Amino acid sequence: MTSSLGQHEALEVHELLTFKNLCLTKSFTMSALAQDSELKALIDNDVNAAKNHIQQLQNFLASGGTSS
């Protein structure tokens, strides 16, 4: 099934992308400050997941919100 995003839906995805970028920035910064190895590992995992999610959202927007 193929669909296209409406204007309001595209805006929501852009807002989500902005939020994920902010979270990534904060996590990356906190990772450098973390002294506990377990906490640093958790934050680093969050950084990697956030990068993946951001890439997925960017790909989704680039495709015009269509899926097959």
C-alpha positions as CSV (number, residue, x, y, z in Angstrom):
1,M,0.0,0.0,0.0
2,T,1.3,3.4,-0.9
3,S,0.5,6.6,1.0
4,S,1.6,10.1,1.2
5,L,1.9,12.4,4.2
6,G,-0.5,15.3,4.6
7,Q,1.0,18.7,5.5
8,H,0.1,18.3,9.2
9,E,1.7,14.8,9.3
10,A,4.9,16.0,7.7
11,L,5.0,18.8,10.2
12,E,4.6,16.3,13.1
13,V,7.5,14.2,11.7
14,H,9.7,17.3,11.4
15,E,8.9,18.1,15.0
16,L,9.8,14.5,16.0
17,L,13.0,14.8,14.1
18,T,13.9,18.0,15.8
19,F,13.2,16.5,19.2
20,K,15.3,13.4,18.5
21,N,18.2,15.6,17.4
22,L,17.9,17.5,20.7
23,C,17.9,14.3,22.6
24,L,20.9,13.0,20.7
25,T,22.8,16.2,21.5
26,K,22.0,15.9,25.2
27,S,22.9,12.2,25.4
28,F,26.2,12.7,23.5
29,T,27.1,15.6,25.9
30,M,26.2,13.6,29.0
31,S,28.1,10.6,27.8
32,A,31.3,12.6,27.8
33,L,30.6,13.6,31.4
34,A,29.5,10.2,32.8
35,Q,32.0,8.6,35.1
36,D,30.1,5.4,35.9
37,S,30.9,2.8,33.2
38,E,27.4,1.2,33.3
39,L,25.8,4.6,32.9
40,K,28.2,5.6,30.1
41,A,27.3,2.3,28.3
42,L,23.6,3.0,28.6
43,I,24.0,6.5,27.3
44,D,26.2,5.3,24.4
45,N,23.5,2.8,23.5
46,D,21.0,5.6,23.5
47,V,23.2,7.7,21.3
48,N,23.5,4.9,18.8
49,A,19.7,4.2,18.8
50,A,19.0,7.9,18.4
51,K,21.3,8.1,15.4
52,N,19.5,5.2,13.8
53,H,16.0,6.7,14.5
54,I,17.1,10.0,13.1
55,Q,18.3,8.3,9.9
56,Q,15.0,6.4,9.6
57,L,13.0,9.6,10.0
58,Q,15.2,11.4,7.5
59,N,14.7,8.6,5.0
60,F,11.0,8.6,5.6
61,L,10.7,12.3,4.9
62,A,13.0,12.1,1.9
63,S,10.7,9.4,0.4
64,G,7.7,11.8,0.9
65,G,6.2,9.5,3.5
66,T,5.5,6.7,1.1
67,S,5.9,3.1,1.8
68,S,5.2,0.0,-0.2
